[in-house]
Amino acid sequence: MTKHIEAISRRQALMLAAGAGAALAAPGIARAQSFPERPVTLLVPFATGGYNDRLARAMAPFLQKQLGQPVTVMNRPGGGTVLGNTFYMQQPDDGYMMMVHSAGPYIPLSILTRNARYKAEDFHMINLPSRDLTLAASATSKGINSIDEVVTRLKADPRSLSIGVQPASADLINMALFMQAHGIDRSKVRVVTYDGGGPARTATAGGHVDVGFVGGEGFLPIKDRIKPLLMFSDEKSTDYPDVPLLTDHARAAGFQPQSVDGSQRGFVVLKRFVEAQPERYRILLQAVERATKDPECVSTLANQQLATTWYGPEASNRAYLASAALMAQYADLLKQA
Amino acid sequence: MIDFPAFGSAVAMLAGSPSAWIWVVPGLLIGLVFGALPGISVSMAMALVLPASLYMDFLPAIIFLTSVYTGAGFGGSIPAVLINIPGTSSAVATTFDGYPMARKGQHSEALGAALFASCIGVLISYIVLFVLVQPLAEIVLRIGPYEMAAIGIWGLVLLGSIGGSSVAKGLFAAAIGVLCGTVGMNTAGYMRGDMGISWLLDGVPTIPAMVGLLAASQLFALVNAKFIVEAEEHRTISLRRILDGGVMVLRHPVTLLRGTAIGIFVGAVPGIGSSIANLISYGETRRASKDPDSFGKGNPEGVIAAESANSSSEGGSMATMLALGIPGGGATAILLAAFAMHNVIGGPRFMEQNRDIVYAIILSNFAQAFVLLLVGGAFVFVASTIVRLPLRYLIPSVLVMSTMGAFAIEGSIAGPLTLLVFAVLGWLMSRYGFPVAAVVVGLLLGKLIETEMLRAWQLAGGDAMYVFEHPVAVGIIVVMFVSLGLSVRRDLRRRAALKAQAVVVSAD
């Protein structure tokens, strides 16, 4: 999937270069449209302090510079983003509110596991700069040295190791697909569920469970306490350069690698709004793009370990919908933890 | 374990930077006010000021946030004592004896005891943090589902039937609390009892429910009273009596130290935190007391136990956050976010490389404990004027404030609705003699016990014998049974002695 994004982002870049002339004329149009004429809100469907909240707050001053209006952050946590998403669906299509969201996996997951009443296609991605990938890891004190050791032990006796994972998560799908590929009976494995990445990581680092399958980024502060075993990705991670990748592991083991991104985070609006207000959407899109590419923004966010890659709406929507489809395909895996 | 050169540079850092000091008093005051407002929790108070801290340097920002933390930790006890509504979920046990004290006219003593217990608790917890941060964090990281479930069960056993006219009614009330506490998605991803209402996906909003239960049960009981304190001559606001409360704390060093120890340890465990520490310390003090019946009727020891534990939780959870980079609860999660916003990644590396900054934060918190004594004293002095307010003004104001707080914490009408539903439940229960406090205890502990028991079961793969691989958990349960057995035996003996006495008296 990464390869897709890479390829498209290159094409996207060309398209953008072609459209540069139009972009230069944009501030004039913005003024003529007099949008936005009041403050713009970034809605974060999580509590203060998480990745999305930090991303929104860090981007706000740079967006403000582009939009010429104050940009404020509003948190509306709860129900695995169902409450925030529902609230957002109820807002008028005037472009005064954008979401900063872990759209993948939260939107599809909330539909599949929490019976939310919206559809994955109701949302439109402006840009999803951040991806977090599932990492299989074990506490250093456990003395587990490689993923092959884990596979061998689980194949011999599925009850020999306990696994920590979040229910209804991309991590669970990845874990389930991994077990399936190796012919390990998941119903016999001792799977321990944690309602949040934080508790799952604490349980992994503390050795409460033998192996944890959870987003790798959150492990960075306690990197020294864990032995990373496998990254569910096809591309080397800058955070964990020496960790084996699923693609290589699968090739060696002779199966087709399949995985979903742990989190795809960034700027989200409603498809309804894009269709109803194409002009305003264009202004917002441009503002997000310019803010994302602003060198000052890039360096400020890099210091806070926040991503500023520009993939653009086309690539972002494709990645989001692809992972939503994959999740729908494996929905039955999600229902049994 | 103390790195003296780093300590020296921490002192220099604090001495040479007035900006590190100017935010202490505003921080404490903000914490006190938000903590005292029913419905605004410690972490919410910190979340509200988090954006402001972005514009400060790193050290002043962290000191400012920890001041808010310290202030809010104590602020919750003020409405708990004066109107029986805990300002935060960490002050629930403070209401058990604080409010009866206030009704007897000892509001100044109760608040004084709460203040001194809090300040000393904060101070000791940071001293422990200063000396033992690494070992404490290592122990805490090992606390898994078995141990946590054991701690939760201990709390429920100690407090399950609190305050009722009969044990059966107490257990019934606690069961209702547990039932309400387990609404929503459980840790394995199954939905229970949400009745299709999306607001219940994360469970019953705890704080509005708690405020509704406690407020309703008490405010209706006040219907014929004109003032919280009946006797006019007791409606005084006196600094001397606040200090008397402080003296009470010093007269009960064992209670204070036990509460502080429980607070530091329980507060340090990620996912448990100060509200559970507050309950367990109260329950343990009541159990250990020679006169358990005096609790719930205005025993200052109850206030001391409750307040020392919730305040010392701060040092405990700071240890987990600084040494491991793991937030133990909402407040330390916000501190970690503040770290990140200043381009600092919290965790073991930060501790190793910036020992001087860590020491500066700890030293500043020593100072905060002393400043809290002054600022908190003044705040309490002003706040206790509400005992002079006629109830016909006070009750409606409290109801309006609670409703607004419930709205603020949920950000929607779901908060006030929860408050209303639980107020009706609280009123019904107290009318028929069911202890409302036990519902609150069940509400707070039910989710914890259920979650951890479920994980323990998953970890064991259904094998009940697996529990013996967790000696600490077994130890906690054994100690619990032994101590319960001892108190039951003591009660029986005392009852027998009383009966014998009664026989002697009647024989005369």
Chai-1 contact restraints between the chains, C-beta under 6 A:
chainA,res_idxA,chainB,res_idxB,connection_type,confidence,min_distance_angstrom,max_distance_angstrom,comment,restraint_id
A,T48,B,A47,contact,1.0,0.0,6.0,A-B,restraint_1
A,T48,B,L50,contact,1.0,0.0,6.0,A-B,restraint_2
A,G49,B,A333,contact,1.0,0.0,6.0,A-B,restraint_3
A,G49,B,I334,contact,1.0,0.0,6.0,A-B,restraint_4
A,G49,B,A337,contact,1.0,0.0,6.0,A-B,restraint_5
A,R54,B,A340,contact,1.0,0.0,6.0,A-B,restraint_6
A,G78,B,D202,contact,1.0,0.0,6.0,A-B,restraint_7
A,G79,B,S198,contact,1.0,0.0,6.0,A-B,restraint_8
A,G79,B,L201,contact,1.0,0.0,6.0,A-B,restraint_9
A,G79,B,D202,contact,1.0,0.0,6.0,A-B,restraint_10
A,V82,B,S198,contact,1.0,0.0,6.0,A-B,restraint_11
A,V82,B,L201,contact,1.0,0.0,6.0,A-B,restraint_12
A,R159,B,G461,contact,1.0,0.0,6.0,A-B,restraint_13
A,S162,B,L459,contact,1.0,0.0,6.0,A-B,restraint_14
A,P167,B,A188,contact,1.0,0.0,6.0,A-B,restraint_15
A,P167,B,G189,contact,1.0,0.0,6.0,A-B,restraint_16
A,A168,B,G189,contact,1.0,0.0,6.0,A-B,restraint_17
A,R190,B,G461,contact,1.0,0.0,6.0,A-B,restraint_18
A,V192,B,R455,contact,1.0,0.0,6.0,A-B,restraint_19
A,V192,B,Q458,contact,1.0,0.0,6.0,A-B,restraint_20
A,V192,B,L459,contact,1.0,0.0,6.0,A-B,restraint_21
A,T193,B,T187,contact,1.0,0.0,6.0,A-B,restraint_22
A,T193,B,A188,contact,1.0,0.0,6.0,A-B,restraint_23
A,D195,B,T187,contact,1.0,0.0,6.0,A-B,restraint_24
A,T202,B,P270,contact,1.0,0.0,6.0,A-B,restraint_25
A,T202,B,I326,contact,1.0,0.0,6.0,A-B,restraint_26
A,G206,B,L141,contact,1.0,0.0,6.0,A-B,restraint_27
A,G206,B,R142,contact,1.0,0.0,6.0,A-B,restraint_28
A,H208,B,G144,contact,1.0,0.0,6.0,A-B,restraint_29
A,P221,B,G325,contact,1.0,0.0,6.0,A-B,restraint_30
A,P221,B,I345,contact,1.0,0.0,6.0,A-B,restraint_31
A,P221,B,G346,contact,1.0,0.0,6.0,A-B,restraint_32
A,P221,B,G347,contact,1.0,0.0,6.0,A-B,restraint_33
A,I222,B,G325,contact,1.0,0.0,6.0,A-B,restraint_34
A,I222,B,G347,contact,1.0,0.0,6.0,A-B,restraint_35
A,N303,B,N343,contact,1.0,0.0,6.0,A-B,restraint_36
A,Q304,B,A340,contact,1.0,0.0,6.0,A-B,restraint_37
A,Q304,B,N343,contact,1.0,0.0,6.0,A-B,restraint_38
A,A337,B,A188,contact,1.0,0.0,6.0,A-B,restraint_39
A,A337,B,G189,contact,1.0,0.0,6.0,A-B,restraint_40
